[in-house]
Amino acid sequence: MKRRSFNFFRIWLIAIFSMVFFACSSNPSGDDVQQEDLTEENEEEENNNTDDLFLSGETTTDRLTDNEDRFYENKIPSTEVIANLNGNCSPQDSDLLSQQILDVSNSGGGIIRITAGTYCFTEVVLRSNIHLKIDTDVTIQPDLVGWPSGKNLRMFLVGEDFYVENVAITNSDEDNMDPSTWFKANIPEGDYGGVRFVEYGYVKNFKFSGMSLTDSYSKFSNIVLNLPSSENVDEISRQGVVKDIVMTGMHVGYGVVQMQSGKTVLYKNLDGEGGVTLRVETGAAATNQVNEISVDDVVGRDITSRNGDAAFNMSPHRVDQGRVDIERVVSINSTHAVQIAAGFIGNKPGLIENKGTFDSRSYIGDITVTGGEGAQVKGKDFKYFDCDDRRELILRCKNPDESSTPGHSIGAIRDNAAAAGGCTGPDNGCYEVVVGDIRKKNTDFEQEDFFIFPTNAIGGCPQVTVPSDGSCN
């Protein structure tokens, strides 16, 4: 990967020189300048904000295409029925919906529409040729009645125990990008382990879109692509679209989407507050038993992070994975915009002895990052703060997820997989990806560099003693 080592002084010097040059080149009297021309100049000046810091990245013509037709084709019959549910979080509704899905699927498939109300679902099983259309005035929550303490739960299962094809969960006004038309979901605090809104296993040709979800810093990402119960790497999600989603209150270790496996999947218009919005991280033990690609042809567009860890994270975990192509990444007051992690083996026994990489043709570009306070900072990133700020972070009270600390944005891209950061060779989990343009909207970052490598860590700070009574600031 080509790296351009700019510092703020050089960037501002260029900006000041440019401003002086254009000022001297302008019409000194301005008598022959029309009012409409002045308006155009003012608009152009606003569009070229000199506060922006721009790093021109690499360009490449070898890209993965993002046309939705390549990922999902609607093959579900248009016959529509209304879901036969009780509402008001009736504990019978999970079984009622699962049974109706089975009946409609056995009859050739169709649309099941969920109308206005509050519904609690757990372990609802989707089947082939079913489209759940959910009205905007619907709220969905997990059914916790009688659920064993500490046990993980899934609200919807797709392809867990058998093959599923042609399946969709969307808002009723499908493909409408206005969040006011999306259905609602809520993950409350509760005596359970982790919760996933939907988990995909052995499924082909699927779609999920049009949801606004409020979390309570629960464990697990809410949309998960994983191996099915067979743990067969050949039985994975293929050809899918996940788009038009906003989630708030996410745990730093999780986020909107976690992709353990899947091929030819498009992620589009995802917005997450907290955590990592799109995490392509293949750390599940079942995916690490053989060095066979479980992630490939992954495309992301318009991926946004707010007050979280990052918008996009890639981490191969023991397996030499395929290609990702991510564009239009936005990060606002998060720790980083993008995290590129080197492969590593970890301490789980009985798995392959290979650190893992991603295909070098992978691309991440058009990154816009705004720094500030409110990021979810993990302890492993404290090393990038100066000694005074680090001490304050160590003594500061944690966020509600109890795994991160409210803090300051560090930089645009954290990369420990590249040679520029001292990583050498695929045997050490090192790899390069193509990185395109990066724009910083301000200078409110802990470090001035666009790329944050392990070599950016600040050493020599004195040890900080945490109060024995566990008190914090």
C-alpha positions, 0 to 999 in steps of 0.5 A: 500500500502506498503511504503519503506521509503528510503532517498538519504543518505542510497541509496548512502551508499549502492551504495558506499559499493557495489562498494568497495565490488566488487572492492576488490573481483576482480582479482588483477592482471587481467592477465588471463582476456580476452579482450572480458570479459573486454568488457562484464564488461564495457557493464554491468557497463553502464547498471547498472548506479550507478546514478539511484535510485531504489525503489523496489515496490510491486509485484502482480500476479493479473494483467489485461492482455494487449493483443490487441485482447482482446480490438479490433477485426477488423470486418470492410470490406476491400473494400477501396475507396478514400475520395472525398474531396477538400483539402486546408482546403475547408470548404465543406470537413467536410460535404463531408466526413460525407456524404461519411461515411454515404454512405459507412456505409449504404452499409455495411461498408469499408475503406475510405482512405484520401490521401495527403493534408491539410484538415480542419474538424469540427463535422465529424460524424463516423458511424459503420463499417467505417475505416478512413485510413489517409496517412502520408502526410496528415495534419488535422486541425479544420475548424474554418470558421464561427465557433461561437466565444468561442464555443467548437468544436470537429473534429470527433464524434463517438457515440455522438447521436447513437450507433456505433460499429466497427470503426477505425481511423488510419494511412494508414500503420496501426500498424507501430510504426515509427512516420514518418509513422503517419498522422499529426494534428495541433490545431492552435490558434483561437477564439474558446472555447476548441477543441477535435480531437475526442470524443467517446461516445456510441461505441463498438470495436474501434481503434485510432492510428498513429497520430502526433499532434501539439497543441497551449495549447488549452483547452481540451484533444484531445482524450476524452472518455465521456458519449454520449448526452443521459448521460446514464451511461450504454451507454459508450465506450467499447472495444477499443485501443488507441495507437501510438500517440505523441502530443506537446504543451499541456495545463497543465490542459488537455493532450493527453487523458482524460477518463471520461467513458469506459470499457476494453480500452487499451492505448499504446505508448502515448507520450505527451509534456505538460499536463497529457498524460493519465488522467483517471479522471471522473469529468464530471457532467453526470458521477457523477449523480449515483454511478455506475462504469463508468471506469473499465478494463483500461490498459496502457502501455508505457505512456510518459510525457515530460516537463508537469504535469505528465504521468498518473493521476487517480482521481475518482470524486464522483464515486467508480470506477473499476480497472486500470493497468498501466505499463512502465511509463516514465516522463522527466522534468515533475512535477511528473510521476504519480498522484494518487488523492483522491476522492472529492465532489467539489462544483457542486450542484445536484450530488451524495454525495460520494467522490469516489475511485478506486479498490484497485487491481489497479496497477501502475509499472515500473516507470522511472522518470528523473527530471529537469527544464521545468515542468509545475507546477500548483499553488497547487504544489508550497507548495512542494517547499522551500521558496526561490524557491516558491517565485521565482515561484510566481513571475515568468511569466506563461507558454503560457497556462496561467495556469502553471509556468515553474519550477522544477520536484518535485518527482516521485508519488504525492499521496493524496489518501493513508493512508501513507499520512494521508488519512483515509477511503473510505468515505473520498475518500481514497484508496490504489493501488499497486505500483511497481518498481520506478527508478529515473534516476537522483537526480534533484528533488525538494524533495528527496522522491519517494512518495510526500504526503500532509505531504511533504508540506513545511510550514512557508514561508513568504507571497509573494506580487505580483506586482500590475501592473501584471509584472513578471520575 
